[in-house]
């Protein structure tokens, strides 16, 4: 019994050390929390143009982290496009963040062009996962909404059918009032 307790303590200490090593390595942040200020970022979209989240100041910003290989991400994407199309005139901005580090931007662009919907907002390819790490994103899909004052209002992981209705209600509530 004493041997089992000693091994359990060693295993717990090892797992704790590994968890701390992962969480505290440079460039990796804990997940953003709703109500916290949003740390702005910039990056090149799939055409090479610079996209800067500061340009969306005073607007409602939706950021969608996705991958070509994530079926939930691909299922969610047309709903985010529809939401953007419906509310862009009222101040909704969207940015997609592709997390396919081994796929050239041209292939990601071709993937998006092959969808049944046009992609109307910029997508950044986060090859080195710097944006992902700085925002504490660890699973896909992840949807973040930042209000016009730069505060995180939603940090949501996952997608299941029906979430798009909840997302639309959140967007309506947070859109800038005119």
N, C-alpha and C positions, 0 to 999 in steps of 0.2 A: 504494500500500500504506500509506503514511504517513497519507493522508487517511482510509482505512478504520479504522486503529488509533485515530486521534483521535476519529472518530465513535463508535466502540465505547466508548471511555473516557467520552465525554460521555453516552452512553446509560446506561452503568453508573452514573455519578454521579447522573443524573436519577432512575433507578429506585431507587437507594439513598435519595435524598432523599425521594422519594414514600413509600417504605415506612416510613421513620422518621417522617414527618409523620403517617401513618395510625396507626402504633403508639404514638406519643407524644402524640397529641391527648388533651385532658382527657376523663376518663370512660371511656377504653378501656384495658382491662388486657390483659396477655398471658394466654393460657389458663391456668387453674388447673392445677397439677400434682398428681398423686396423691402423698399424703403431706404436703401443705401444709395449714395451717389454713384452714377455710372462712370467708369473709367474709359474715356474715349480712346478710339484706335483708328488707324487708317491702314489701307492696303490697296493693292492693285486688283481691279476686277478682271474678268476673263479676257477683256480686250486690251488690258494694260493701263486703263485710266485709273487715276487715284480716287479712291472712295474714302471719305473722312466722316466719321460720325458727328463731328462738330458742325458739319454743314446742315445737319438735321435739327440743330438747336431751335427751340420753340415749337418743334413739331413732335408728333408721336412717332417713335421709332420702334419698329418690330425687326428683330434679328433672328434669323432662322439658321441654326446649325444643322447640316445635313451631309449625307454621303450617297453616292450612286448605289452603293451596295446595301443601303439601309432601306428595307421595304416600307417601314413605317414613315420614314422621311419622304420617300417618293409618293406615298399615299397622302401625306399631309400637304405636299407642295401645291397642288391645284387649288386647295382651299385658301392657302395664304395668298396665292396669286389673285383669286377672286376677291378676297378681303381687301387687298391693295387696290385693285381696280375699282372697287365700290367706294373706298374711302380716301383715295389719294387727293382728291380735290378739297377734302376737308382737313387735310394736314397729316395724313398717314404716310410715312416713309418706310420702306422695307430694304433690308440688305440680307442676302443669302451668304452663308459661309460654308463653302464646300471643304470637307475634310478627307479628301482622297489624295494622300501625299505621293502616291506612286503613279498617278494618272496625270498626263500632260493637260494643261489648260485647254488645248484644242479639243481633246476628247471629252472633257467635261462640258465644254460649250456645245459640242455635237450632241451629247446626251440631252442637254436642255432643249436644243433645237428639235430633237426627235420626240418631244413630249406632245401631248394632244392640246397643249395650251401654250401661248407665247409667254416667255419670261420677261416681264416688263420692268423689273428692278435689277440693280447690279448684284453680282455674285462674286465674292472674293474667294480665291483658293488659298486656304491656310495650310500650305504644304508643311511648314515646320511646326504647326500647331501652336504658334505663339499667341494668337488671339484667343484660341480655345483655352490655353493655359492661363492667360492673364485674367480671363473671366471666370475661371473655375468650372468650365464645361467638361463633363467627364462621360456623358452618355448622349446618344442620339435617338431621335431628334431632340434638340433643346430650343425652346422659343423664349426669347427675352423681349420684354416691352419696357421702353424707357419713355417717361413723359417729357413734356416740353420744358420742364425745369431741370432735366437731367437726373431724375430719380428713377431707379429700377422699380417698376410696378408689377412685373410678372417675371418669374424665372420658373419655367415649366419644362419638365423632362418627360418625353414620351408622346405618343399619339395613339388615340383610338377613335374610331368613328363616333362623331357626336361632339368631339372637343371643339370643332370649328364653330359650333353655335356658341359655346361658352367664350371662345376667343373673340367672336364678333361682339358679344355683349361687353366684354372688357374694353375693346377698342372704342365702341360707341361711348362708353362712360368716360374714357380718358381723352378723347379727341379735343383739341383746343376749341374753346368756346369763342364764337365770333360775335 
